[in-house]
């Protein structure tokens, strides 16, 4: 989409339509930011579901795994 003959390859801004209400701008920012880091960014327990949804959508496996580990450590009866 960003290279080649598609019209999006000539634009400075590419709009994405995401039909998942669990994915928001913050979660996308987190996942895209993780692509440029050598270390995992800390995920707050309250944001883990949205980050997981964005990571799954973008197929960023290391963030999906990080979300799973965060949920294992933080989910409890409360």
URVEN-V149893 format. One record per residue. PHI is phi in whole degrees, 0 to 359 (* if undefined). Layout:
BEGIN
phi={PHI;PHI}
END
This chain:
BEGIN
phi={*;271;237;101;262;293;298;295;290;255;259;281;236;243;268;246;255;247;265;221;293;280;266;237;299;298;292;296;301;300;293;298;297;293;290;252;240;271;240;290;278;291;252;287;307;286;257;298;293;291;296;300;298;292;295;294;300;272;57;258;298;292;284;302;297;297;297;300;295;297;294;300;283;247;285;211;295;286}
END
